[in-house]
Amino acid sequence: MNDEAKRPAATSLHASASDKQIVLPWHLAISICWLNVKNRMGRLALVLVGISVVVAFLMSSLTYRAVVADLMKQNDVHVRAVLEQAGMFINDADALKKHEDQQTWLMTLSGILCLVGIANTMLMSVTERIREIGTLKCLGALDRFVVRLFMLESVFVGLIGSLVGAVLGYAFTILQVGLGLEFAMLTGPVLIQALVGIPVAILAGTVFTVLAAVYPTYVAARMKPVDAMRVEV
């Protein structure tokens, strides 16, 4: 009887302790993650470069397609003559379908390269911080707390790397098209129309970065504190 009488009290005490767990507000978590990213910018250089390169490749494909499509819609005689000389106009239906398939394959390859490249760089970043995760867990951090911090950091890293990559990819493609055709053809409306790809590339790079960080962060957060502290990186 004494043991049975003590059980509700123990359960009540446990529930009370759970209710009093310290919860980190979102605004404070975001502030901590941003400061951590700024302080670790040197160590994150490799990750940022990897993200920037693959997003630049994706942005280059988007910009090239947008610029060429806009130029082909123009009725200017000189523009059409330059495009015909460059072989942009294809009258053969089979050749046109083959060209569209190549463009679709290029965009798909860009997306796959972006995902794989970012996943690899984010895996390296999270792996080297396993001991840091072990320290946080030894101090009482819960699994969801660790996952939240690393996910927020991956958002910041993805935004920075994707922004740099999108700008570089856009500038490189405009330079390439200008050298291949004529810079005079790249008027304001054409350049502005090509800017539509920048938000798409930034969003894709950020989403890929977060997705790439989910699995390694989850695995690291689920590790026992002693095992995480014992890992050599």
SERO-4910 file (N, C-alpha, C, O; in steps of 0.05 Angstrom, whole numbers):
BEGIN
 pado doro    nc1    nc2    nc3   cac1   cac2   cac3    cc1    cc2    cc3    oc1    oc2    oc3
  Met    A     16    -24      0      0      0      0     17     25      0     11     45    -13
  Asn    A     39     24     16     56     48     17     69     54    -10     70     77    -18
  Asp    A     77     33    -25     89     37    -51     69     48    -71     75     65    -87
  Glu    A     44     37    -69     24     47    -88     16     75    -82      9     90   -100
  Ala    A     17     83    -57     10    110    -50     31    130    -59     25    154    -63
  Lys    A     56    121    -61     78    139    -69     79    143    -99     89    164   -108
  Arg    A     68    125   -114     70    127   -144     56    153   -155     69    166   -171
  Pro    A     32    160   -147     20    185   -158     37    209   -151     39    228   -167
  Ala    A     49    209   -127     65    232   -119     89    234   -136     97    256   -145
  Ala    A    102    212   -143    126    212   -160    119    221   -188    133    236   -200
  Thr    A     96    211   -197     87    219   -224     81    249   -225     88    262   -244
  Ser    A     68    259   -204     62    287   -203     87    304   -202     89    325   -214
  Leu    A    107    295   -187    132    309   -185    147    310   -212    158    330   -219
  His    A    146    287   -226    158    286   -253    145    305   -272    158    319   -288
  Ala    A    118    306   -272    103    324   -289    109    352   -283    112    369   -300
  Ser    A    112    358   -256    118    386   -249    145    394   -258    149    417   -267
  Ala    A    165    375   -257    192    381   -266    192    386   -296    207    403   -306
  Ser    A    176    370   -311    174    373   -340    162    400   -348    171    413   -367
  Asp    A    142    409   -332    130    435   -337    149    458   -333    146    479   -345
  Lys    A    169    454   -316    188    475   -309    213    475   -325    233    488   -319
  Gln    A    214    458   -347    237    458   -364    242    485   -377    223    499   -385
  Ile    A    267    492   -380    274    517   -392    270    515   -422    280    497   -435
  Val    A    255    534   -433    249    535   -462    263    560   -473    259    582   -463
  Leu    A    278    556   -495    292    579   -507    273    592   -527    264    579   -546
  Pro    A    267    618   -524    249    632   -543    261    632   -571    286    631   -575
  Trp    A    244    634   -591    253    633   -619    271    657   -625    291    654   -639
  His    A    263    681   -615    279    705   -622    307    703   -610    327    712   -622
  Leu    A    309    691   -586    335    687   -574    351    666   -588    376    668   -592
  Ala    A    338    644   -597    352    623   -612    362    634   -638    385    627   -646
  Ile    A    347    651   -652    355    662   -677    379    681   -672    398    680   -688
  Ser    A    379    696   -651    401    714   -644    427    698   -639    448    705   -648
  Ile    A    424    677   -623    447    660   -617    459    647   -642    483    647   -646
  Cys    A    441    637   -659    451    624   -684    465    644   -702    485    637   -714
  Trp    A    454    668   -705    467    688   -722    494    696   -712    513    699   -727
  Leu    A    496    700   -685    522    706   -674    542    683   -677    566    688   -682
  Asn    A    532    659   -675    550    636   -679    560    634   -707    583    627   -712
  Val    A    542    640   -727    550    639   -755    571    661   -760    591    656   -774
  Lys    A    567    685   -749    586    706   -754    613    700   -741    634    705   -753
  Asn    A    613    688   -717    638    681   -704    653    658   -717    677    656   -715
  Arg    A    638    641   -730    650    618   -743    652    621   -773    655    602   -788
  Met    A    651    646   -783    651    651   -812    676    639   -825    675    629   -847
  Gly    A    699    641   -811    724    630   -822    722    600   -826    731    590   -846
  Arg    A    712    586   -806    710    557   -807    688    548   -826    688    526   -837
  Leu    A    668    566   -830    646    560   -849    653    567   -878    637    563   -896
  Ala    A    678    576   -882    685    585   -909    682    563   -930    671    567   -952
  Leu    A    691    539   -923    689    516   -941    660    510   -948    653    504   -971
  Val    A    643    511   -927    614    505   -932    602    526   -949    587    520   -968
  Leu    A    608    552   -944    597    574   -960    607    572   -989    591    578  -1007
  Val    A    632    565   -993    643    563  -1020    628    540  -1035    621    544  -1058
  Gly    A    625    518  -1021    611    495  -1034    582    502  -1042    574    496  -1064
  Ile    A    568    516  -1024    540    524  -1030    540    544  -1053    524    543  -1071
  Ser    A    559    563  -1052    560    585  -1072    565    573  -1100    553    582  -1119
  Val    A    583    554  -1101    590    542  -1127    566    528  -1140    560    532  -1164
  Val    A    553    511  -1125    531    496  -1137    507    514  -1143    493    509  -1162
  Val    A    502    534  -1126    480    552  -1131    487    570  -1155    469    577  -1171
  Ala    A    512    577  -1158    520    593  -1181    516    577  -1207    508    588  -1227
  Phe    A    521    551  -1206    516    534  -1230    486    533  -1236    479    535  -1260
  Leu    A    470    530  -1216    441    530  -1220    431    557  -1230    415    558  -1249
  Met    A    441    579  -1219    434    606  -1227    443    611  -1256    429    625  -1271
  Ser    A    466    601  -1263    476    605  -1290    457    592  -1311    452    604  -1332
  Ser    A    447    569  -1305    428    555  -1323    402    571  -1325    391    575  -1347
  Leu    A    392    581  -1302    367    596  -1302    370    622  -1318    353    630  -1333
  Thr    A    392    636  -1313    397    662  -1326    400    658  -1356    389    674  -1372
  Tyr    A    415    638  -1365    420    634  -1393    393    628  -1408    388    639  -1429
  Arg    A    377    611  -1396    351    605  -1409    333    630  -1410    320    634  -1430
  Ala    A    333    646  -1389    316    670  -1388    325    690  -1409    309    702  -1423
  Val    A    352    695  -1411    363    714  -1430    357    706  -1458    348    722  -1474
  Val    A    363    681  -1465    360    671  -1492    330    672  -1500    323    679  -1522
  Ala    A    312    663  -1482    284    663  -1488    274    691  -1493    257    696  -1510
  Asp    A    283    711  -1477    275    739  -1481    285    750  -1507    270    765  -1521
  Leu    A    310    744  -1514    321    754  -1539    306    742  -1563    302    755  -1584
  Met    A    299    717  -1561    286    703  -1584    257    714  -1588    247    711  -1610
  Lys    A    245    727  -1569    219    738  -1572    219    766  -1585    199    776  -1595
  Gln    A    243    778  -1587    245    805  -1598    242    804  -1629    250    784  -1641
  Asn    A    231    825  -1640    228    827  -1669    249    844  -1683    248    850  -1706
  Asp    A    269    852  -1667    291    868  -1678    307    852  -1699    315    829  -1693
  Val    A    311    864  -1722    324    849  -1744    353    842  -1737    362    820  -1742
  His    A    367    861  -1725    395    856  -1718    398    834  -1697    415    817  -1698
  Val    A    380    835  -1677    381    815  -1656    376    787  -1667    390    768  -1660
  Arg    A    356    785  -1684    349    759  -1696    372    749  -1714    377    725  -1716
  Ala    A    385    768  -1728    407    760  -1745    430    749  -1728    443    729  -1736
  Val    A    436    762  -1706    457    752  -1689    450    725  -1677    467    707  -1675
  Leu    A    425    721  -1669    417    696  -1658    418    674  -1679    425    651  -1673
  Glu    A    409    680  -1703    411    660  -1725    440    652  -1731    446    629  -1735
  Gln    A    457    672  -1730    485    666  -1735    497    648  -1713    514    632  -1718
  Ala    A    487    652  -1689    496    636  -1667    482    609  -1665    488    592  -1648
  Gly    A    463    604  -1683    449    578  -1684    427    575  -1663    421    553  -1655
  Met    A    416    598  -1654    396    597  -1633    368    588  -1644    353    575  -1630
  Phe    A    362    595  -1669    337    588  -1681    338    561  -1693    356    555  -1709
  Ile    A    320    543  -1685    319    516  -1696    291    512  -1708    271    513  -1694
  Asn    A    291    506  -1734    265    502  -1747    257    473  -1748    233    466  -1750
  Asp    A    276    455  -1746    270    426  -1747    257    418  -1720    267    424  -1699
  Ala    A    234    405  -1722    219    397  -1698    235    378  -1681    235    380  -1656
  Asp    A    247    358  -1694    263    339  -1679    287    352  -1665    293    346  -1641
  Ala    A    300    370  -1680    323    384  -1668    314    402  -1645    328    405  -1625
  Leu    A    290    414  -1648    280    432  -1627    273    416  -1602    279    424  -1579
  Lys    A    261    392  -1606    254    375  -1583    280    366  -1569    281    364  -1544
  Lys    A    300    359  -1585    325    350  -1574    338    373  -1557    350    368  -1536
  His    A    336    397  -1568    347    420  -1554    333    425  -1527    345    430  -1507
  Glu    A    306    423  -1527    290    426  -1503    297    404  -1483    298    410  -1458
  Asp    A    300    380  -1492    307    358  -1474    335    363  -1462    339    356  -1438
  Gln    A    353    374  -1477    379    380  -1466    378    401  -1445    391    400  -1424
  Gln    A    361    421  -1449    358    442  -1430    345    432  -1404    353    439  -1382
  Thr    A    325    414  -1407    312    402  -1384    332    385  -1368    332    385  -1344
  Trp    A    348    369  -1383    368    353  -1370    389    370  -1355    398    362  -1334
  Leu    A    396    392  -1368    415    410  -1355    404    421  -1329    419    423  -1309
  Met    A    379    429  -1329    367    440  -1305    365    418  -1283    369    423  -1259
  Thr    A    357    394  -1291    355    372  -1272    383    366  -1260    385    361  -1236
  Leu    A    403    365  -1278    430    360  -1268    439    382  -1249    454    376  -1230
  Ser    A    432    407  -1255    439    429  -1237    427    425  -1209    440    429  -1189
  Gly    A    401    417  -1209    388    412  -1183    401    389  -1168    405    392  -1143
  Ile    A    407    368  -1181    420    345  -1168    447    352  -1157    454    345  -1135
  Leu    A    462    366  -1174    489    375  -1165    487    393  -1141    503    392  -1123
  Cys    A    467    411  -1142    463    429  -1119    457    414  -1094    469    420  -1073
  Leu    A    439    395  -1095    432    379  -1071    455    363  -1061    460    363  -1037
  Val    A    469    348  -1079    491    331  -1070    514    348  -1059    525    341  -1038
  Gly    A    521    369  -1073    543    386  -1064    538    399  -1037    555    399  -1019
  Ile    A    514    409  -1033    507    422  -1007    505    401   -985    513    406   -962
  Ala    A    494    377   -991    492    356   -971    520    348   -962    524    343   -938
  Asn    A    539    346   -980    566    338   -973    579    359   -955    591    352   -934
  Thr    A    576    385   -962    589    406   -946    575    409   -918    589    414   -899
  Met    A    549    406   -917    535    408   -892    541    384   -874    543    387   -849
  Leu    A    545    361   -886    552    337   -870    580    341   -857    584    334   -834
  Met    A    598    353   -872    625    359   -861    622    379   -838    636    376   -818
  Ser    A    606    399   -842    603    420   -821    591    409   -795    601    415   -774
  Val    A    570    392   -798    557    381   -774    575    361   -761    576    359   -736
  Thr    A    589    345   -777    606    324   -765    628    335   -748    635    324   -727
  Glu    A    640    357   -757    662    369   -742    652    382   -716    669    390   -699
  Arg    A    626    384   -712    615    397   -688    601    377   -669    586    385   -652
  Ile    A    607    351   -673    594    331   -656    602    335   -627    586    332   -609
  Arg    A    628    342   -622    636    347   -595    622    371   -582    616    371   -558
  Glu    A    616    391   -599    601    414   -589    573    405   -581    562    415   -561
  Ile    A    561    387   -597    534    377   -590    536    362   -564    518    364   -548
  Gly    A    557    346   -561    560    331   -536    562    349   -512    551    343   -491
  Thr    A    576    372   -515    578    391   -493    551    403   -486    544    406   -463
  Leu    A    536    410   -507    509    421   -502    491    402   -488    476    409   -470
  Lys    A    493    376   -495    476    356   -483    485    351   -454    468    345   -437
  Cys    A    510    353   -449    520    349   -421    510    372   -404    507    368   -380
  Leu    A    506    395   -416    495    418   -400    465    417   -397    453    435   -385
  Gly    A    452    397   -409    424    394   -405    407    400   -430    382    400   -428
  Ala    A    419    405   -453    404    411   -477    389    386   -486    400    364   -487
  Leu    A    363    390   -494    347    368   -504    353    365   -534    365    382   -547
  Asp    A    344    342   -545    348    336   -573    336    357   -591    349    367   -610
  Arg    A    311    365   -585    298    385   -602    311    412   -600    310    428   -619
  Phe    A    323    418   -577    338    443   -574    362    444   -593    368    463   -606
  Val    A    377    421   -593    401    419   -611    393    421   -640    405    434   -656
  Val    A    371    406   -647    362    406   -675    353    434   -683    359    443   -706
  Arg    A    339    448   -666    330    475   -672    354    494   -678    353    509   -698
  Leu    A    374    493   -661    397    511   -665    411    505   -691    418    524   -706
  Phe    A    416    480   -697    430    473   -722    413    478   -747    424    485   -767
  Met    A    387    475   -745    370    481   -768    370    511   -774    371    519   -797
  Leu    A    369    527   -753    369    556   -756    396    565   -768    397    582   -785
  Glu    A    418    553   -758    444    559   -769    446    551   -799    458    566   -815
  Ser    A    434    528   -806    435    520   -834    419    539   -852    426    543   -875
  Val    A    398    551   -841    383    571   -856    400    595   -861    401    605   -884
  Phe    A    414    605   -841    431    629   -845    454    622   -864    459    638   -882
  Val    A    466    599   -861    488    592   -879    478    588   -907    491    597   -927
  Gly    A    455    576   -910    443    572   -937    436    599   -950    441    602   -974
  Leu    A    425    618   -935    418    644   -946    443    659   -956    444    670   -978
  Ile    A    464    659   -939    489    673   -946    502    661   -970    508    675   -990
  Gly    A    506    634   -969    519    621   -992    503    622  -1017    515    626  -1039
  Ser    A    477    620  -1015    460    621  -1039    459    648  -1051    459    651  -1076
  Leu    A    459    669  -1034    459    696  -1044    484    702  -1060    484    713  -1082
  Val    A    507    694  -1048    533    699  -1062    533    683  -1088    542    693  -1109
  Gly    A    525    658  -1087    525    641  -1111    507    651  -1133    513    650  -1157
  Ala    A    483    661  -1125    464    672  -1145    475    696  -1159    472    699  -1183
  Val    A    487    714  -1144    498    738  -1156    521    731  -1174    523    742  -1196
  Leu    A    539    713  -1166    561    705  -1183    552    691  -1208    562    696  -1230
  Gly    A    533    673  -1205    522    659  -1228    509    678  -1248    512    674  -1272
  Tyr    A    494    697  -1238    481    717  -1256    502    734  -1270    500    737  -1295
  Ala    A    522    744  -1256    542    761  -1268    559    745  -1289    565    756  -1310
  Phe    A    566    721  -1282    582    705  -1300    567    698  -1326    578    699  -1348
  Thr    A    541    692  -1324    525    685  -1347    521    709  -1365    522    707  -1389
  Ile    A    516    732  -1353    512    757  -1369    538    763  -1384    537    770  -1408
  Leu    A    561    759  -1371    586    764  -1384    590    743  -1407    600    751  -1428
  Gln    A    583    719  -1402    587    698  -1422    569    703  -1447    578    701  -1469
  Val    A    544    710  -1442    525    716  -1464    534    740  -1479    533    741  -1504
  Gly    A    543    761  -1465    553    785  -1478    577    780  -1495    578    791  -1517
  Leu    A    595    764  -1486    619    758  -1502    612    739  -1526    624    742  -1548
  Gly    A    592    721  -1522    585    703  -1543    568    716  -1564    569    709  -1588
  Leu    A    552    736  -1557    534    750  -1576    544    779  -1578    564    784  -1590
  Glu    A    528    797  -1566    536    825  -1565    525    837  -1539    503    832  -1531
  Phe    A    542    853  -1526    533    866  -1501    511    886  -1507    494    891  -1489
  Ala    A    510    897  -1531    489    917  -1538    461    905  -1537    442    919  -1534
  Met    A    460    878  -1541    434    865  -1541    423    861  -1513    399    858  -1509
  Leu    A    440    863  -1493    431    859  -1466    421    885  -1454    435    898  -1438
  Thr    A    398    893  -1462    386    918  -1453    374    915  -1425    375    893  -1413
  Gly    A    365    937  -1414    354    937  -1387    332    916  -1383    333    901  -1363
  Pro    A    311    916  -1400    290    896  -1396    300    867  -1396    290    850  -1381
  Val    A    319    861  -1413    330    834  -1414    344    827  -1388    340    805  -1377
  Leu    A    360    846  -1378    375    841  -1353    356    838  -1330    360    822  -1312
  Ile    A    335    855  -1329    315    854  -1307    300    827  -1308    294    815  -1287
  Gln    A    292    819  -1332    278    793  -1335    295    770  -1325    284    751  -1313
  Ala    A    321    771  -1329    338    750  -1320    341    749  -1290    349    729  -1278
  Leu    A    335    772  -1276    337    773  -1247    317    756  -1233    319    750  -1209
  Val    A    296    747  -1248    275    731  -1236    287    705  -1224    276    694  -1205
  Gly    A    309    695  -1236    320    670  -1227    335    672  -1200    339    652  -1188
  Ile    A    342    697  -1192    357    700  -1167    341    690  -1142    351    675  -1127
  Pro    A    316    699  -1139    300    689  -1116    297    659  -1117    297    645  -1096
  Val    A    293    648  -1141    290    619  -1144    315    605  -1135    313    585  -1121
  Ala    A    338    614  -1144    363    602  -1137    369    604  -1107    378    584  -1095
  Ile    A    363    627  -1095    368    631  -1067    349    612  -1050    358    599  -1031
  Leu    A    324    611  -1058    305    594  -1044    313    564  -1047    313    549  -1027
  Ala    A    321    556  -1071    329    528  -1076    354    522  -1059    355    501  -1047
  Gly    A    374    540  -1060    398    535  -1044    393    533  -1015    405    516  -1001
  Thr    A    376    550  -1004    369    550   -976    354    525   -968    360    512   -947
  Val    A    335    517   -984    319    493   -978    337    469   -979    335    451   -962
  Phe    A    354    467  -1000    373    445  -1002    392    443   -979    399    422   -969
  Thr    A    401    467   -969    419    468   -946    405    457   -921    417    441   -906
  Val    A    380    465   -916    366    456   -893    361    426   -895    365    411   -876
  Leu    A    352    417   -919    347    388   -922    372    372   -919    372    350   -907
  Ala    A    395    383   -929    420    368   -927    430    366   -898    444    348   -891
  Ala    A    421    385   -881    430    386   -853    412    370   -835    419    365   -811
  Val    A    388    362   -844    369    348   -827    380    322   -816    380    317   -792
  Tyr    A    388    305   -834    397    278   -826    421    278   -808    420    267   -786
  Pro    A    444    291   -816    467    291   -798    462    305   -771    472    296   -750
  Thr    A    445    326   -771    438    339   -746    421    321   -728    426    320   -704
  Tyr    A    402    307   -740    385    289   -725    402    267   -712    398    260   -689
  Val    A    420    255   -728    437    233   -718    455    243   -696    458    229   -675
  Ala    A    467    266   -699    485    277   -679    469    284   -654    479    280   -631
  Ala    A    445    295   -657    429    303   -633    419    279   -618    415    281   -593
  Arg    A    416    256   -631    406    232   -617    429    217   -603    423    198   -588
  Met    A    453    225   -608    476    212   -595    475    217   -565    466    238   -555
  Lys    A    485    197   -550    488    201   -521    511    221   -516    531    221   -531
  Pro    A    509    238   -495    530    258   -490    558    245   -488    577    257   -498
  Val    A    560    222   -474    586    210   -471    598    201   -498    621    205   -503
  Asp    A    581    190   -515    590    181   -542    598    204   -559    617    203   -573
  Ala    A    583    226   -557    589    250   -573    615    263   -564    631    272   -581
  Met    A    620    263   -538    645    274   -528    669    257   -535    692    266   -536
  Arg    A    664    231   -539    686    212   -545    694    212   -574    715    202   -581
  Val    A    677    223   -592    682    222   -621    707    239   -628    709    262   -618
  Glu    A    724    229   -644    748    244   -654    741    254   -681    735    239   -699
  Val    A    743    281   -685    737    294   -711    761    311   -719    761    324   -740
***
